[in-house]
Amino acid sequence: MLGGLAALAGLPATADAASVSYIDGGEVWVSTLDGSSKAQLSSGGPFKEVARSDAGHTVGIRRDGRSELSTFTVWDPSGAVSHSGPLLYEVGLWTARAYPLSLDITADGGSITYGYSNSYYDASRFPAPYVFGSGAMLVASTNVASFQQTVFAPQKQEGRRWPTFVGRRLVTQSGGSVLLQRAGDGVPYANDHDPWFSPTMPAGYDLHRTDVAANASSAAWERTYDSGGVSDAKIDVAPLRSGFAAGPDEAAGCTIPAQGKASDVSISPDGTAIAWKDDGGVKVAGIPNFSGVNDCAFTSPPVVISPTASYPSIGGGDVPSGPVGGGSGAGAPPSPSGSGSGSGGPTPQSTPPASPKLLLPAKFTARGLRGGVTVSVAVSQPGPVDVQVLVPSSKLRAAKTTVIARGKTTAKTAGTVRVKLRATRKARAKLRRLKGVTASVKVVVGTTTTTKRVKLG
């Protein structure tokens, strides 16, 4: 669905439009596939995941710290809010839960699916009373108040995970196999999944989510590796020569060339474009030519929609114009996209660069600064990255706000860098007295800054 985008950087045109939704700065955005036109749908995040339907509906998930407080919002193709409600679960059964682990929405915007993992306590299973499970939930977005249903009984959900839609049929994962819901009455709420295909997996990799073009022309699946302190994430894509009648032609497929780890793959409804997230941000390219050579020669080069974005999802419809529901940023000047050969390096921007984003570790202690505490910083531009930890002067009996730790690095391109913060020589002897003090962590990248407050453990 790519027609109507005249400036689409060489992507082949068809009869309909296509666009990509994503999360940036905690808000939901929609962009043309070349990044030339963008609209912000939401305001007042943080939104954590997003999906766009084949007909242009968008669903975003907002979390308030705990999974049970998560809510969803659905925007129609014009950008107006059409439905919203809680992400439902079975009360009293799940004592610890995480979701969504995957997210999708049907073309009409009426049904949402999302993955979960959970644990609950069952005393009858002593001495191993904790039961762990994972699976898929379905929510009817138009009837939230009375709907609460799981695709499978939670206690029988092990391994049936990472749900997505192809049409109204669910695609899920079980172990190393991809499952496909049978066509017919009851979809997507029928419990009738069959094994579809089992992709070849290199040793040590686990199969995650699979995305399928609505016209059944191609499929892409995510695989991850995590062992011995080493982690990796890749995306494989291949044509479907026989549609749903057989699995992908892996011999003609390839592994997406990515900058670091690759995730959140999405194929356009007509199978001519593919999007993903890697360390260079959200990217869109023409589907590979499936030559059988594992270089993934794209039919048009990757375009960086945003170096700080995540969770891309290609769907139908144009980018909304004019005011949109819940979007304070609608109509803002679009930021230019970057393009390249897969390295993810954006072209120079004519608008001011976005402020860096700082991610702190769960454990941030004053004592830990002696040996070093590593933080992650997402930057929208290359250049020096300077991170400082500051405390009020009164805490160290100094004349002014004191820098107690610092770290520097240089970002070679837009993306995420890691910076190790070490205590300054003067602060090392005084770190013990800083336990419980609220410090400021300041990031400076060029002319942009970000500051976060953290209580030192």
Buried (B, 14 or more C-beta within 10 A) or exposed (E): BBBBBEEBBEBBBBEBBBBBBBBBBBBBBBBBBBBBBBBBBBBEBBBBBBBBBBBBBBBBBBBEEEBBEBBBBBBBBBBBBBBBBBBBBBEEBBEEBBBBBBBBBBBEBBBBBBBBBBBBEEEEEEEEEEBEBBBBBBBBBBEBEEBBEBBBEBEEBBBBBBBBBBBBBBBBBBEBBBBBBEEEEEBBBBEEBEEBBEBEBEEEBEBBBBBBBBBBBBBBBBBBBEEEEEEBBBBBBBBBBEEBEEBBBBEBBBBBBBBEBBBBBBBBBBBBBBBBBBBBBBBBBBBBBBEEEEEBBBBBBBBBBBBBBBBBBBBBBBBBEEEBBBBEBBBEEBBBBBBBEBEBBBEEBEEEBBBBBBEBEEEBBBBBBBEEBEBEBBBBBBBEBBBBBBBBEEBBEBEEBBBBBBBEBEBEBBBBBEBBBBBBEEBBEBBEEBEEBEBBBBBBBBEBEBEBEBEBE
